[in-house]
């Protein structure tokens, strides 16, 4: 009996000790996003997004995942947007793993709470992963927690709070940590866990999947060659590679099959969203004197500067790691950081007129679909955070009170340098309660067109469209409208002048009616502010009658089925 009691106490004590880092990083995540926790079920964070389009689109993505999981992933790629086009879900980040976590949390709470808890979980796991990395390079438990806070408060991540998949950096860190563990103890099980984290990266963010491949190509050979027997390294590497490819290739192939050859970004767009060297040296321009949030409209307010404390500690980490004889690690991290820095410059970087990124853009699959090379800067900041961990290890070993105080002060300064108190949020829509949605839920089948169409291609113009996409998951009628990373060609105003978007200019019109009939539209849902008396009369002449509505939206149904007159040009 005593033995059982002692064993139970030991187990509880072990669980408590192992739970301390999780608890600490969860508190940091709550504090860093406050007052989000006070509005958990009603609001979503925007980060530095100018509008709510992207956060609401991510909420729609997670909701579609949750619905398809409940149906065994049936019609997973055929999301109800851009009807009748198939494979529309493949045109953006699918995020199936994130969607699975959201599905459970949404079932327990509600959509907004599920989304926010996933975000808080990501921030917590970022800290846990950073702490595991610090422990791997020699940090004590307390020092590892402090190092992990640095990974939680990366400037890039907090700038991207509104882009959920870009918050999720922990799979990259866990992968590097497992590579280090494999170097110390080259077992297949250890490398297999690294492979699982590679799979997790692919299934959470396509951007980060490409980033991780580059990080491993640069860092893994430096870390593993001569540290692991060549035969063992090759054998283990082949086994893990086969397993990883067996999982990710079918997923990527299915996604790629639904994309068109024109689903790439132009050279002009990629160049415009490439970083410039001085972006990493910007003077503070943010919400507080220490903040380093960029306000350059060319890069949509994206944060690239790591800030003086992260950069300073990383430089000290190079020296400390070299003196602690972790020279291969230092070389790997510095090489990885510099590579990511060069890639973040995208098409702006050249050597005597030769653009290395253009080679990747032209010849390496996937790079022509990366719209924003500046996002490689997250790899720069991760590399600096890893090097900073070496500084923390070195200072903590001094057992010098002043040195430890410096680390605590550094953590606090980075926290207040990066974290925006009272950051912008948006109220999560609840379309299921709206009368027009309730009407469509019980109405007969037929596609829906939301009127008016966006006036231009800027993300801010599609916020109403994304809200309608959320509503479509409640009323279950496909939309001919939509928003995505890549638009189907017939919905692109610039590449297809005769497409639906252009046909709807000036609607109500016979030309627009023909375009809607071609897409089997039965219902038109119009904004009441747009629905003037003249437009109501024109819609009635075209065969649409008002059948439902509320203070914001009007539902009209095609009732007359006029023969379409060829008046489109």
C-alpha positions in Angstrom: 0.0 0.0 0.0 2.8 2.4 0.9 4.6 1.5 -2.3 1.5 2.3 -4.3 1.0 5.6 -2.5 4.7 6.5 -3.0 4.4 5.7 -6.7 1.2 7.8 -7.1 2.9 10.7 -5.4 5.9 10.4 -7.7 3.7 10.2 -10.7 1.7 13.3 -9.6 5.0 15.1 -8.9 6.4 14.2 -12.3 3.2 15.3 -14.1 3.2 18.6 -12.1 6.9 19.3 -13.0 6.3 18.5 -16.7 3.2 20.6 -16.7 4.9 23.7 -15.4 6.3 24.7 -18.8 2.9 24.1 -20.5 1.2 26.2 -17.8 3.8 29.0 -18.0 3.6 29.2 -21.8 -0.2 29.1 -21.7 -0.2 32.1 -19.3 2.2 33.9 -21.7 -0.2 33.2 -24.6 -3.2 34.5 -22.6 -1.3 37.6 -21.5 0.1 38.3 -25.0 -3.3 38.2 -26.6 -5.3 39.9 -23.8 -8.1 40.8 -23.7 -8.9 38.1 -26.3 -9.6 35.6 -23.5 -12.4 37.9 -22.2 -14.1 37.7 -25.6 -13.2 34.1 -26.4 -16.6 33.2 -27.9 -17.4 36.5 -29.7 -14.4 38.1 -31.3 -11.4 37.1 -33.5 -7.9 38.8 -33.5 -6.9 40.8 -36.6 -3.1 41.0 -36.0 -1.9 43.7 -38.4 -4.6 42.8 -41.0 -6.3 46.0 -42.3 -9.6 44.2 -42.6 -11.3 41.1 -41.2 -11.3 39.3 -44.6 -8.4 36.9 -43.9 -9.3 35.9 -40.3 -12.9 35.3 -41.3 -11.7 33.3 -44.3 -9.6 31.2 -42.0 -12.7 30.6 -39.8 -14.6 29.5 -42.9 -11.7 27.1 -43.8 -11.8 25.5 -40.3 -15.6 25.2 -40.4 -15.4 23.5 -43.8 -12.8 21.1 -42.4 -15.1 20.4 -39.4 -18.0 19.6 -41.7 -16.0 17.4 -44.0 -14.5 15.5 -41.1 -18.0 14.8 -39.9 -18.8 13.3 -43.3 -15.6 11.3 -43.6 -13.9 13.9 -45.8 -16.4 13.3 -48.6 -16.2 16.1 -51.3 -13.3 17.6 -49.2 -11.9 19.6 -52.1 -15.3 20.7 -53.5 -16.1 23.6 -51.2 -19.4 25.4 -52.0 -17.8 28.5 -53.5 -17.3 29.6 -57.1 -20.1 27.2 -58.1 -20.3 25.2 -60.3 -16.4 25.0 -60.3 -15.0 21.8 -58.7 -11.9 21.6 -56.5 -12.2 25.1 -55.1 -10.9 24.2 -51.6 -7.5 23.3 -53.2 -7.0 27.0 -54.1 -6.0 28.0 -50.6 -4.4 26.6 -47.4 -6.5 23.6 -46.5 -5.1 23.2 -42.9 -6.6 19.7 -42.2 -4.8 19.2 -38.9 -5.8 22.6 -37.6 -9.4 21.9 -38.8 -9.4 18.6 -36.8 -8.5 20.4 -33.6 -11.0 23.1 -34.3 -13.8 20.5 -35.0 -13.4 19.2 -31.4 -13.3 22.6 -29.8 -16.2 23.9 -31.9 -18.3 21.0 -30.8 -17.5 21.7 -27.1 -18.0 25.5 -27.4 -18.7 27.6 -30.5 -17.0 28.7 -33.7 -15.2 31.8 -32.4 -14.1 30.0 -29.2 -12.8 27.1 -31.2 -10.8 29.4 -33.5 -9.4 31.4 -30.6 -8.5 28.3 -28.5 -6.6 26.9 -31.6 -4.7 30.2 -31.8 -3.9 30.1 -28.1 -2.8 26.5 -28.4 -0.5 27.4 -31.3 1.1 30.2 -29.3 1.5 27.9 -26.3 3.1 25.1 -28.4 5.5 27.7 -30.0 6.8 28.3 -26.5 6.9 24.6 -25.6 8.8 23.8 -28.8 11.3 26.7 -28.1 11.8 25.4 -24.6 12.4 21.9 -25.8 15.0 23.3 -28.2 16.7 25.2 -25.4 16.8 22.1 -23.2 18.3 20.2 -26.1 21.2 22.6 -26.3 21.8 22.6 -22.6 19.4 24.9 -20.8 18.0 24.2 -17.4 14.2 23.9 -16.9 13.8 27.5 -15.8 16.1 28.9 -18.5 14.3 26.8 -21.1 11.0 28.4 -20.2 12.5 31.8 -20.6 14.0 30.9 -23.9 10.6 29.5 -25.0 8.9 32.9 -24.4 11.2 34.3 -27.0 9.8 31.8 -29.5 6.3 32.7 -28.4 6.8 36.4 -29.0 8.4 36.4 -32.4 7.6 39.7 -34.1 6.5 38.0 -37.3 4.1 35.8 -35.5 2.4 38.6 -33.6 2.1 40.6 -36.8 0.4 37.5 -38.4 -2.2 36.8 -35.6 -4.9 37.3 -38.2 -3.4 34.7 -40.5 -3.8 31.6 -38.4 -1.6 29.2 -40.3 1.4 31.5 -40.0 1.2 31.5 -36.2 2.0 27.8 -36.3 5.8 27.7 -36.1 6.2 25.0 -33.5 6.4 22.0 -36.0 9.5 23.6 -37.6 11.1 24.0 -34.2 10.2 20.5 -33.0 11.7 19.1 -36.3 15.0 20.8 -35.7 15.0 19.7 -32.1 14.5 16.1 -33.1 17.3 16.4 -35.6 19.5 17.5 -32.7 18.3 14.6 -30.6 19.0 12.2 -33.4 22.6 13.5 -33.6 23.0 12.7 -29.9 21.3 9.3 -30.1 20.8 8.1 -33.7 17.8 5.9 -33.3 15.1 5.3 -36.0 12.4 6.3 -33.5 13.9 9.7 -32.9 14.2 10.5 -36.6 10.7 9.1 -37.2 9.3 11.7 -34.8 11.1 14.4 -36.8 9.3 12.9 -39.9 5.9 13.2 -38.1 6.6 16.9 -37.4 7.4 17.3 -41.1 4.0 15.8 -41.9 2.4 18.1 -39.4 4.0 21.1 -41.1 2.7 20.2 -44.5 -0.8 19.7 -43.2 -0.9 23.1 -41.4 0.8 25.5 -43.8 2.1 25.1 -47.3 4.4 28.1 -46.9 6.0 26.6 -43.8 6.3 23.2 -45.5 8.6 24.8 -48.2 10.4 26.8 -45.5 11.1 23.6 -43.5 12.5 21.8 -46.6 15.0 24.6 -47.1 15.9 24.8 -43.4 16.6 21.0 -43.4 18.6 21.1 -46.7 20.8 23.8 -45.2 21.1 22.7 -41.5 20.7 18.9 -41.5 23.9 18.0 -43.4 26.0 20.2 -41.1 24.5 18.7 -38.0 24.5 15.0 -39.0 27.4 14.4 -41.4 30.3 12.9 -39.4 28.0 12.8 -36.3 26.1 9.7 -37.4 27.5 6.7 -39.2 26.8 7.1 -42.9 25.1 3.7 -43.4 22.8 4.2 -40.4 22.0 7.8 -41.5 21.1 6.7 -45.1 19.0 3.7 -43.9 17.1 5.7 -41.3 16.7 8.6 -43.7 15.2 6.4 -46.4 12.7 4.8 -44.1 11.5 8.1 -42.7 11.4 9.7 -46.2 9.3 6.9 -47.5 6.8 7.2 -44.7 6.6 11.0 -45.0 6.2 10.9 -48.7 3.5 8.2 -48.5 1.4 10.6 -46.4 2.1 14.0 -48.0 2.4 13.1 -51.7 -1.3 12.0 -52.1 -2.4 15.1 -50.2 -0.3 17.5 -52.3 -1.1 15.6 -55.6 -4.8 15.8 -54.9 -4.5 19.5 -54.2 -2.4 20.1 -57.3 -4.8 18.2 -59.6 -7.4 20.9 -58.9 -5.2 23.8 -59.7 -4.8 25.3 -63.2 -1.5 26.2 -64.9 -2.4 29.9 -64.6 -2.6 29.6 -60.8 0.7 31.3 -60.1 1.8 34.7 -59.1 3.2 37.2 -61.5 6.8 38.4 -61.4 5.5 41.9 -60.6 3.5 40.6 -57.6 6.3 38.5 -56.2 8.8 41.4 -56.6 6.5 43.8 -54.9 6.1 41.4 -51.9 9.8 40.7 -51.6 11.7 42.2 -48.7 14.4 44.8 -48.8 17.5 44.7 -46.6 16.6 47.9 -44.8 13.2 46.3 -43.8 15.2 44.3 -41.2 16.7 47.5 -39.8 13.6 49.7 -39.6 13.4 52.1 -36.7 10.5 51.6 -34.3 7.2 52.8 -35.8 4.7 50.8 -33.9 2.2 51.0 -31.1 4.8 51.7 -28.4 8.2 53.2 -28.6 9.9 49.8 -28.5 7.7 48.2 -31.1 9.1 47.4 -34.5 6.0 47.0 -36.5 6.5 48.0 -40.1 4.0 50.5 -41.6 5.3 50.3 -45.2 2.3 49.9 -47.5 4.4 48.0 -50.0 4.5 45.0 -47.7 1.1 45.4 -46.2 2.5 46.3 -42.7 4.5 43.1 -42.4 7.0 42.9 -39.5 10.4 41.8 -40.6 12.7 43.5 -38.1 13.5 41.1 -35.3 14.1 43.9 -32.8 17.3 44.8 -31.1 17.0 42.4 -28.2 16.4 39.3 -30.3 19.2 40.3 -32.7 21.6 41.2 -29.9 21.2 38.0 -28.0 21.5 36.0 -31.2 24.8 37.6 -32.0 26.0 36.8 -28.4 24.7 33.2 -29.0 27.1 32.8 -31.9 30.0 33.7 -29.6 28.7 31.6 -26.7 28.0 28.6 -28.8 31.4 28.7 -30.4 33.1 28.9 -26.9 30.9 26.1 -25.6 32.1 23.9 -28.5 28.8 23.7 -30.2 30.4 24.9 -33.4 28.5 22.7 -35.8 25.2 23.9 -34.3 26.3 27.5 -34.7 27.4 27.0 -38.3 24.0 25.3 -39.1 21.9 28.0 -37.5 23.9 30.9 -39.0 23.7 29.2 -42.4 20.0 28.6 -42.1 19.3 32.2 -40.9 21.3 33.7 -43.7 19.7 31.5 -46.3 16.2 32.5 -45.1 17.3 36.2 -45.1 18.4 36.0 -48.8 15.2 34.2 -49.8 13.1 36.8 -48.0 14.6 39.3 -50.4 13.0 37.3 -53.2 13.3 38.9 -56.7 14.8 42.1 -55.3 18.1 40.3 -54.5 20.6 40.0 -57.4 24.3 39.2 -57.9 25.6 41.1 -60.9 22.2 41.1 -62.4 21.5 37.4 -61.7 18.5 36.7 -59.5 18.8 33.4 -57.6 15.2 33.5 -56.6 14.1 33.7 -60.2 15.7 30.3 -60.7 13.6 28.9 -57.9 10.5 30.7 -59.3 11.0 29.3 -62.8 12.3 25.8 -62.1 11.3 24.6 -58.6 7.7 23.4 -58.2 5.7 25.5 -55.7 7.9 28.7 -55.7 5.7 30.3 -58.4 2.8 29.9 -56.0 4.5 31.7 -53.1 3.0 35.2 -53.3 5.0 36.7 -50.5 8.8 36.0 -50.2 9.1 38.4 -47.3 7.5 35.6 -45.2 10.8 33.8 -45.3 11.7 36.4 -42.6 10.0 34.0 -40.1 12.9 31.6 -40.7 15.3 34.5 -40.0 13.6 35.2 -36.6 13.4 31.5 -35.7 17.2 31.2 -36.4 17.9 34.2 -34.2 15.7 32.8 -31.5 17.6 29.5 -31.6 20.9 31.3 -31.4 19.5 33.4 -28.5 18.9 30.2 -26.6 22.7 29.6 -26.6 23.2 32.9 -25.0 20.6 32.1 -22.3 22.4 28.7 -21.7 25.8 30.4 -21.3 24.6 33.1 -19.0 22.6 30.7 -16.8 25.7 28.6 -16.3 27.5 31.5 -14.8 25.3 31.2 -11.7 25.6 34.9 -11.5 22.5 36.7 -10.2 23.0 39.8 -12.4 23.2 37.6 -15.5 19.9 35.9 -14.7 18.3 39.2 -14.0 19.5 40.3 -17.5 17.7 37.3 -19.0 14.5 38.1 -17.1 14.7 41.8 -18.2 15.4 40.7 -21.8 12.3 38.5 -21.8 10.1 41.4 -20.4 11.5 43.9 -22.9 10.9 41.6 -25.9 7.4 40.9 -24.6 6.5 44.6 -24.4 8.4 45.4 -27.6 6.4 42.9 -29.6 3.1 42.3 -28.0 0.3 44.8 -28.8 -1.8 45.5 -25.7 -5.5 45.6 -26.7 -4.8 44.5 -30.3 -7.5 44.9 -32.9 -10.3 42.4 -33.0 -13.4 41.8 -35.0 -16.7 40.4 -33.9 -17.3 36.9 -35.2 -20.5 36.8 -37.4 -23.3 34.5 -36.4 -25.1 34.1 -39.8 -27.2 31.1 -38.7 -29.5 33.5 -36.7 -30.2 35.8 -39.6 -33.7 35.4 -41.2 -32.4 35.2 -44.8 -30.2 32.3 -43.8 -33.0 30.6 -42.1 -35.2 30.9 -45.2 -32.5 29.4 -47.5 -31.9 26.6 -45.0 -35.4 25.2 -45.8 -35.6 26.4 -49.4 -35.3 24.1 -52.4 -31.9 23.5 -54.0 -30.2 26.1 -56.1 -27.1 28.1 -56.3 -26.9 31.5 -54.7 -25.4 34.8 -55.9 -24.5 37.5 -53.4 -25.1 41.0 -54.9 -23.3 43.3 -55.4 -20.0 41.7 -56.4 -16.8 43.3 -55.0 -15.8 46.5 -56.7 -12.1 45.5 -57.0 -9.7 42.6 -56.2 -8.4 44.0 -52.8 -8.9 41.8 -49.8 -10.9 44.5 -48.0 -13.6 44.3 -50.8 -14.2 40.7 -50.0 -15.2 40.9 -46.3 -18.9 40.6 -47.1 -18.2 37.7 -49.5 -16.4 35.8 -46.7 -19.3 36.4 -44.3 -21.6 35.0 -47.0 -19.3 32.0 -47.3 -19.8 31.4 -43.6 -23.5 31.7 -44.0 -23.5 29.2 -46.9 -22.2 26.5 -44.5 -25.4 27.0 -42.5 -27.9 27.2 -45.3 -26.1 24.6 -47.6 -26.6 26.4 -50.9 -23.4 26.7 -53.0 -22.3 30.3 -53.8 -21.2 31.5 -57.3 -19.2 34.1 -55.3 -16.1 33.2 -53.3 -12.7 34.3 -52.0 -9.5 32.2 -52.1 -5.8 32.3 -52.6 -6.2 31.6 -56.3 -9.4 32.5 -58.1 -10.8 30.2 -60.9 -10.0 31.8 -64.2 -13.6 32.5 -65.1 -14.0 34.6 -61.9 -10.8 36.7 -62.6 -11.8 40.1 -63.9 -8.2 40.8 -65.2 -7.5 37.6 -67.0 -11.1 36.8 -68.2 -12.9 40.0 -69.2 -15.9 38.0 -70.3 -16.2 36.1 -67.0 -18.8 36.2 -64.3 -17.4 39.1 -62.4 -17.3 41.4 -65.4 -20.8 40.2 -66.5 -22.2 41.3 -63.2 -21.0 44.9 -63.7 -24.1 47.0 -63.9 -26.4 44.2 -62.7 -29.4 44.0 -63.0 -28.9 43.4 -66.7 -29.7 40.7 -69.3 -26.0 40.0 -69.6 -25.7 39.4 -65.9 -28.9 37.3 -65.9 -27.5 35.0 -68.6 -24.3 34.6 -66.6 -26.3 33.6 -63.5 -28.5 31.2 -65.5 -25.4 29.5 -66.9 -24.3 28.8 -63.3 -27.8 27.6 -62.2 -28.4 30.5 -59.8 -31.9 30.3 -58.3 -31.5 32.8 -55.5 -30.0 36.3 -55.5 -29.2 37.7 -52.1 -28.8 41.5 -52.2 -27.6 44.0 -49.7 -30.6 46.2 -48.7 -28.4 49.3 -49.1 -27.9 48.3 -52.7 -31.5 47.3 -53.3 -33.0 50.6 -54.5 -36.5 50.9 -55.9 -35.1 51.1 -59.5 -33.0 48.0 -59.0 -36.0 46.2 -57.4 -38.1 47.0 -60.5 -35.3 45.8 -62.9 -34.9 42.6 -61.0 -38.6 42.0 -61.2 -38.5 42.4 -64.9 -35.7 39.9 -65.1 -37.8 37.3 -63.2 -36.7 37.7 -59.6 -39.2 38.1 -56.9 -38.6 39.0 -53.2 -39.2 36.0 -51.0 -37.4 36.8 -47.7 -35.2 39.3 -46.0 -34.2 41.3 -43.0 -32.8 44.7 -42.2 -29.6 43.9 -44.0 -30.3 41.5 -46.8 -33.0 40.6 -49.3 -33.5 37.2 -50.9 -34.9 37.1 -54.4 -35.9 33.9 -56.3 -35.9 33.3 -60.0 -39.6 32.7 -60.7 -40.2 33.4 -64.4 -37.4 31.7 -66.2 -37.3 34.2 -69.1 -35.7 33.1 -72.3 -32.3 34.8 -72.3 -31.9 37.4 -75.0 -28.5 37.7 -76.5 -27.8 41.3 -75.4 -24.2 40.9 -74.1 -22.3 42.5 -76.9 
